[in-house]
Amino acid sequence: MAKAQTQTGSKAIRAAFADAKRAKDEADALNVIDPDPNLPRNGINPGQWEGAPFDTMPPDCPVKVVGRDAEGFVYCISSTGHMRKIERWDMPALTDLFAPRLNTLMWSWPGFGKKKVFDPETETMVEKLVVNRVERDKCMMAIINEAARKPDFDPNTQHRGRGGWQDSHGRFLWHSGGWLWIVDGKRLEQARPSQHDGFLYTKQAATIEPWAEPVTAEESPARRILEDLQTWNWQRPYLDPVLVLGWIGTALMGGALKARPIIFATGGAGVGKSRLHEVVKSALNGAVTTSVNTTAAGIYQRAKTDSLPFMIDELESKPGSTRAESVIELARVAYTGGDISRGGQDHEATTFTARNSFFFSAIIPPPMGPQDKTRMAMLNLAQLERPGKSGRDMVLKPETDGRMILRQIMDGWREFQDVLLPDYASILGERGLSARAIDTFGTLLAAAHLLVGPEVLEEIGLPVTDANHLGEMIAQATAIDRTENLDHWHKCIDTLFQSEIDAWRDGVKPTIGGVCEQLRLGPGAGGWDANGARQRLELVNLGCIDRGKCAEHPNAGAILAVPASGPKLQRIFADTDFHKGGWYTALKQAPKGIVLPAKKIKINGSTTHCLLIDLEAFEKFSAGKVE
């Protein structure tokens, strides 16, 4: 592999200087000047500004009114830059809005009272009107009036938290909590969180900030991290460490991505899963939340409006518990940025949009459906041949690695979006991978390509300069994972075929699939005709037709007829996704030519509409199925 370097010389010095200057600016910003509320400001006496007390907001007001939601709650940006939902118009709420500029609050809506003060001219104590309180109702009226002038505000869709985002111009934007960052050309620009491009960004707890200087692939810590990742005993050593590196990149891209791939690392005790978490966590230090024992509720309460990533270790399959399944369901929703609604104690629903990346690990993963697996890159680890060898001494630099990788992403966002993603989509699409598989593997590969460059991927064993060879290699490497992710209709037929018929023959109970195989072969190949198969199939509410004997489909092979109801079928599908007649809907989703249109068939003396499964067409599809 190309030798991993780091940024040195004048670029490193400039980056360190920029960090020091920004730290000083932050400290200076904390020194708030807030004059006495009795004194004029720019020649304006307390409470005498134009539009007072509620026709307009005071000049240079530190509180910014965002708008109202559909229920009439007002949202403001406080003096410190935080978003506040005003539910009570009392002094604690107003104090929270204006602190630490409470003198400005009193100057804007002053309440006067008499106070004895020393008069130097007469050298006596005299009574004088001074500001000693806030006219709370006038302040409330001004803020609500201002909110009514604004467009309605939906905090669930218009408020963006920390992490990566994309604006309407296609630019990558990073919200670090205290600043918004964007790259213009090669110049890094920053601004305070505010309303931008139709979205509200507000001040939050700090996360990582991008490296102050551009970072080339040769200087990138991603090359060193990839070297570290190669020391694990991966099932696919030429691919799996690249996918993990790609996930580190996509984890920082967050809400800017169309799809956020999920990584799931599996392996027995001692293969290094926890150590792997440590390496990835170090690369994302300050931007990632890690947990060993959590719930979906705990995650979305922590995530809120952020697009920052999560890493969950020991997400094991445990009998009697649905905790792991609910966490995976949340990750599935976050993959494409779906909305999640949860009821609250006050009977009010809480809704938020999840746009977080997830990294899981476990010895035995929990049960997952195709809708989960198609969004994941499953990575299998084996025992290290020499667990104690010195070559596994990792180099962790959490104080700089994530920041430098983030800067690479910001500088290379256009290349990633406009070149790398389309190229990998084309390469994988030509090899028959589905759109979901392309979104998963193509996004991870494109991110890794951006971070380390093509020559490093070539050295590790991925022929990125040979599109045909690369596409063939990725298709073969992921074929097993992808073929395990059966479509619902296919899974429905498999469930049916694996079910037993409650009738003994030759000392065993035949399966529906076994009977269908005999029907498909036919008498000429040692199988059965429809009469022989029907005696068994009708025991489970199924029917059949001989090859070529269906008038509406004369070219079809032997046919299995499946009705929409039946007590035995209800029992077969009772504990599956296809219960209560769901099998009928699932079968309708099959490709044309495998499940044929419904036809009336007599089963157990009763004529009913049945969907027709062409057994020969299904056999051919299954034998050559590639997602």
Helices and strands as residue ranges (DSSP letters): H 9-29, E 64-68, E 74-77, E 83-86, H 91-98, H 102-108, E 110-119, E 124-134, H 136-149, H 155-158, E 159-160, E 163-166, E 172-175, E 180-184, E 187-191, E 195-196, E 199-201, H 221-229, H 240-253, G 254-256, E 262-266, H 273-283, E 289-291, H 296-303, E 310-312, H 323-335, E 339-343, E 349-353, E 358-362, H 370-373, E 376-380, G 390-392, H 401-415, I 416-420, H 421-429, H 435-437, I 438-442, H 443-452, H 454-460, H 467-483, H 488-497, H 512-521, G 523-525, H 530-537, G 538-540, E 543-545, E 559-563, H 567-572, H 582-587, E 595-603, E 606-614, H 615-623
